Amino acid sequence: MCFVIVISSSGVAYAANTPTFNQTITSGGLSTDILDASRVSVASPSATMSPKGFSFTCLTGGSASTGTLGTDSQRLYVVNPSGANNGWTLTIAATSGATALWSDGGSNTYDFNDAGTAGCSDGADADTKAGQLTIDPSVGTLTADCTSCTTANITKGSTSAFVEGTQNNVTLLNAALASDDVWRGYLTGATLSQTIPAETPGAAYTINMTLTATAL
C-alpha cells in the first residue's frame, strides 16, 4: 500500500532575519588645551621669562626678557573633531583684557602692550610704566597628532607685538578651509620677548594669558 504525505503551508508571513543596526557619531566641538606628552591637561601651565637685573635704562631688543611658549611638557593643543569644517584660528590674549598689567601682586606693575618707543616710553594709554610683549609663533614647531591628519593648510602666525586697542590678541595658528576637518595637533617653541621699562622695581612679576580656538 502506498501512502502520500502532504505538507501544506499555513500562509503565515514571517519577518526578515536580517535586522539593521543604526548608530550615530556626533561631531565634537573645537577646543584648545595645554597638555603634556601623555596628553594630560597641565593643571597650572606657565611660561618662564629670563630674569633681568634692575636697570636705569630700558631693556629692549637683545636685552629684553625672553621665554618660550609651548614646550614638550606644555604643548599648545587644538582639537577639532569635525566641529569647525571651515577652518579655525588659535589666538592668545591677556585674560583680563587690554588693560591687564604685569604685577608683583602689590603696587609694582608695568605694561605688556604699550607701543610707545617699542615699549620703552609710556604711550597713549599713560596708565602705568611702559613695556611691550612680542610673540613669534613662526619659529615654533607644529605637529599633527592623529593618524589620518596632517599640518597641510595650517599656518603659524607671524611675529606680533601686543598694542593696546589695536593688537589685543596674537594669532598663533590659522587653519584654512582646506585643512583637515578632523584634526588634533599642537604648537611648541613660540618665542616671547618682553621690553622692560627703565627703573622697574625688582620683584617677581606675573601676567595671565588665555588661549582661544575660534571656528571660522
C-alpha positions in Angstrom: 0.0 0.0 0.0 1.3 3.4 -0.9 1.0 6.4 1.4 1.1 10.0 0.2 2.2 12.6 2.8 1.2 16.2 2.1 2.6 19.3 3.9 0.6 22.4 3.4 1.6 26.0 4.2 -0.4 27.9 6.7 0.1 31.1 4.7 1.7 32.9 7.7 4.4 35.5 6.7 7.5 35.7 8.9 9.7 38.8 9.4 13.1 39.0 7.8 16.0 37.6 9.8 18.3 40.5 8.8 18.0 43.3 11.4 19.5 46.7 10.6 21.7 48.2 13.3 21.8 52.0 13.5 24.4 54.2 15.1 25.2 57.9 15.1 28.5 59.5 15.8 28.2 63.2 16.5 30.8 65.8 15.7 32.6 67.3 18.7 33.3 70.9 19.4 36.5 72.8 18.6 38.7 73.2 21.7 42.1 74.1 22.9 44.1 73.0 26.0 47.7 72.7 27.3 48.7 69.1 27.5 51.8 67.2 28.4 53.5 64.5 26.4 50.9 61.9 27.6 48.0 64.2 26.5 47.2 65.0 30.2 45.9 68.5 30.9 48.5 70.6 32.7 47.0 71.9 35.9 49.0 75.2 36.2 50.7 75.9 32.8 53.2 78.7 32.7 56.0 80.2 30.6 59.0 81.5 32.5 60.8 84.6 31.2 64.5 85.1 31.6 65.4 87.1 34.8 66.8 90.6 34.5 68.6 92.8 36.9 67.4 96.3 37.8 68.3 98.8 35.1 68.1 102.6 34.8 67.7 102.2 31.1 65.0 100.3 29.1 65.7 96.7 28.4 64.7 96.1 24.8 65.9 94.3 21.7 68.7 91.9 22.6 68.4 93.0 26.3 64.7 92.2 26.7 63.4 89.4 28.8 62.8 86.3 26.7 61.0 83.0 27.1 59.3 80.1 25.2 55.6 79.5 24.8 54.9 75.8 24.3 57.3 73.1 25.5 57.3 69.4 25.1 55.7 69.1 28.6 53.3 72.0 27.9 52.0 71.6 24.4 49.5 74.1 23.0 46.9 71.7 21.6 44.0 72.3 19.2 41.4 69.5 18.9 38.9 69.7 16.0 36.6 66.6 15.9 34.8 67.9 12.7 33.4 70.8 14.7 35.0 73.6 12.6 34.8 72.5 8.9 35.5 76.0 7.5 38.8 76.4 9.4 39.8 77.9 12.7 42.3 80.1 14.5 44.2 79.8 17.7 44.9 83.1 19.5 46.3 84.3 22.8 45.4 87.4 24.8 45.6 88.7 28.3 43.0 87.1 30.5 41.9 90.4 32.0 41.9 92.2 28.6 43.8 95.0 27.1 44.2 96.9 30.4 46.0 93.9 32.1 49.4 94.5 33.6 52.5 92.6 34.7 52.2 92.7 38.5 54.1 91.6 41.6 50.8 91.3 43.4 51.3 94.6 45.1 51.9 98.2 43.8 54.6 97.3 41.3 53.3 96.9 37.7 54.3 97.5 34.1 52.6 97.1 30.8 52.6 94.3 28.2 51.0 96.2 25.3 52.4 99.8 25.3 53.7 100.6 21.8 55.4 103.9 22.9 59.0 103.6 21.6 58.5 99.8 21.3 57.6 99.6 25.0 60.3 101.9 26.4 58.1 105.0 26.9 54.6 105.4 28.2 52.4 105.8 25.2 48.8 106.9 24.6 47.3 104.9 27.4 49.5 106.6 30.1 48.2 104.1 32.7 51.4 102.8 34.1 55.1 102.1 33.3 55.7 101.2 29.7 56.5 97.7 28.4 55.6 95.6 25.4 55.4 91.8 24.8 56.1 90.3 21.4 55.3 86.7 20.4 56.7 84.9 17.4 54.9 81.6 16.6 56.6 81.3 13.2 59.8 79.9 14.8 57.8 77.2 16.6 57.1 73.6 15.6 53.6 72.5 14.5 52.8 68.8 15.0 49.8 66.8 13.8 48.8 64.2 16.5 46.3 61.9 14.8 46.6 59.0 12.4 44.7 60.5 9.4 45.6 64.2 9.6 48.4 66.4 8.5 49.6 70.0 9.0 48.7 70.9 5.5 46.9 74.3 5.1 47.6 75.2 8.8 50.0 78.1 9.1 51.8 79.5 12.1 51.3 83.2 12.9 53.9 85.9 12.3 55.8 87.8 15.0 53.4 90.3 16.6 53.6 92.7 19.5 50.6 93.5 21.7 49.3 97.0 21.2 46.5 98.2 23.4 43.3 98.9 21.4 44.9 97.8 18.2 46.5 94.4 18.6 44.8 92.9 21.6 45.5 89.3 20.7 48.1 87.4 18.8 47.3 84.7 16.2 49.4 81.5 16.9 47.8 79.2 14.3 45.5 79.7 11.3 43.7 76.7 9.7 42.3 77.4 6.3 39.1 76.0 4.8 41.2 73.2 3.0 42.7 72.0 6.3 41.6 68.6 7.7 38.1 68.8 9.2 39.1 66.1 11.8 42.4 67.3 13.4 44.4 67.2 16.6 47.8 68.7 17.0 50.0 71.1 18.9 52.4 74.0 18.7 55.6 74.2 20.7 58.6 76.6 20.6 57.0 80.0 20.0 59.3 82.7 21.4 58.4 85.5 23.8 60.2 88.9 24.2 59.2 91.5 26.8 60.5 95.0 26.8 61.1 96.2 30.4 60.9 99.9 31.0 63.7 101.8 32.8 63.7 101.8 36.6 61.2 98.9 37.0 61.4 97.9 40.7 63.0 94.5 41.4 60.2 91.9 42.1 58.7 88.7 40.7 56.0 89.7 38.1 53.2 87.7 36.5 50.5 88.2 33.9 47.7 85.7 33.0 47.1 84.8 29.4 44.3 82.8 27.7 44.3 80.6 24.6 41.2 80.7 22.4 40.3 78.4 19.5 37.7 80.0 17.2 35.9 78.4 14.3 35.8 80.4 11.0 
